[in-house]
Amino acid sequence: MMMEMVLSEEKAKENNIDIDECYEKVDHVFEKRGIKKIARGVYQGVKSDFSVFMEVQWYLPDTPWFLKIVDEWYFRYEGDTIEYREDALESYYRVEERNANYPW
């Protein structure tokens, strides 16, 4: 399984956010949990790491910077080919919209 994210240099500049610092924060979160970084913004784990990926998927939008600068964000399972690839950003906004209708 993998998580991929692309943070926007342009959005980071507009919001006065250090994009390298943001990538380092995400790197640290994954590294601390034993997930391998394979490229900038791309993290790879195994099936037993599912809970870590879900934790990160729920944690990132709560940071004060992530939603301001993310351009692309995907969660995927892989075999010999990409078996399942979810647009995590689209999913996040879909869930947020659905939950907005509940009187929490």
C-alpha positions as CSV (number, residue, x, y, z in Angstrom):
1,M,0.0,0.0,0.0
2,M,1.1,3.5,-0.6
3,M,0.2,7.1,0.0
4,E,1.2,9.8,-2.5
5,M,0.8,13.5,-2.1
6,V,1.9,16.5,-4.1
7,L,2.1,19.8,-2.3
8,S,1.9,23.0,-4.3
9,E,4.9,25.3,-4.3
10,E,2.6,28.1,-5.5
11,K,0.0,27.6,-2.8
12,A,2.7,27.3,-0.2
13,K,4.2,30.7,-1.3
14,E,0.7,32.3,-1.3
15,N,0.1,31.0,2.3
16,N,3.6,31.8,3.5
17,I,4.2,28.1,4.2
18,D,7.6,26.4,4.0
19,I,6.8,23.4,1.7
20,D,10.1,21.6,2.6
21,E,9.2,21.8,6.3
22,C,5.8,20.3,5.5
23,Y,7.2,17.4,3.6
24,E,9.7,16.9,6.5
25,K,6.8,16.7,9.0
26,V,5.0,14.1,6.9
27,D,8.3,12.2,6.4
28,H,8.7,12.2,10.2
29,V,5.2,10.9,10.9
30,F,5.7,7.9,8.5
31,E,9.3,7.3,9.6
32,K,8.3,7.2,13.2
33,R,5.8,4.5,12.4
34,G,8.2,2.4,10.3
35,I,6.8,3.4,6.9
36,K,9.3,3.7,4.0
37,K,9.6,6.9,2.0
38,I,10.3,6.0,-1.7
39,A,10.2,9.5,-3.2
40,R,9.2,13.0,-2.1
41,G,5.6,12.7,-0.9
42,V,5.4,8.9,-1.6
43,Y,5.3,6.4,1.2
44,Q,5.1,2.6,1.0
45,G,4.0,0.1,3.5
46,V,2.7,-3.4,3.7
47,K,-0.8,-4.7,4.5
48,S,-0.2,-4.6,8.2
49,D,0.5,-0.9,8.0
50,F,-3.1,-0.1,7.0
51,S,-4.0,1.5,10.4
52,V,-0.9,3.8,10.1
53,F,-2.1,5.0,6.7
54,M,-5.6,5.6,7.9
55,E,-4.3,7.5,10.9
56,V,-2.3,9.7,8.6
57,Q,-5.2,10.1,6.3
58,W,-7.3,11.5,9.1
59,Y,-4.5,13.5,10.8
60,L,-3.2,15.5,7.8
61,P,-6.4,17.5,7.1
62,D,-6.4,18.7,10.7
63,T,-3.0,20.3,10.4
64,P,-3.1,24.1,9.8
65,W,-1.2,23.8,6.5
66,F,-2.1,20.6,4.6
67,L,-5.4,21.5,3.0
68,K,-4.0,25.0,2.1
69,I,-1.2,23.5,0.0
70,V,-2.1,20.0,-1.2
71,D,-2.7,19.6,-4.9
72,E,-2.9,15.8,-5.2
73,W,-3.4,13.1,-2.6
74,Y,-3.8,9.4,-3.2
75,F,-4.0,6.2,-1.2
76,R,-3.5,2.9,-3.0
77,Y,-3.0,-0.8,-2.7
78,E,-0.7,-2.5,-5.1
79,G,0.0,-5.9,-6.5
80,D,1.7,-6.5,-9.8
81,T,-0.4,-3.5,-11.0
82,I,-2.3,-0.8,-9.2
83,E,-5.3,-2.6,-7.9
84,Y,-7.0,0.2,-6.1
85,R,-6.2,3.9,-6.1
86,E,-8.4,6.3,-4.1
87,D,-8.3,10.1,-4.4
88,A,-8.0,10.8,-0.7
89,L,-8.5,14.5,-1.2
90,E,-11.8,14.0,-3.0
91,S,-12.9,11.4,-0.3
92,Y,-12.1,13.8,2.5
93,Y,-14.2,16.6,1.0
94,R,-17.1,14.2,0.2
95,V,-17.1,13.0,3.9
96,E,-16.9,16.5,5.2
97,E,-19.8,17.6,3.0
98,R,-21.9,14.6,4.2
99,N,-21.0,15.2,7.9
100,A,-21.9,18.9,7.6
101,N,-25.6,17.9,7.4
102,Y,-25.4,16.2,10.9
103,P,-26.1,18.3,14.0
104,W,-23.0,17.1,15.9
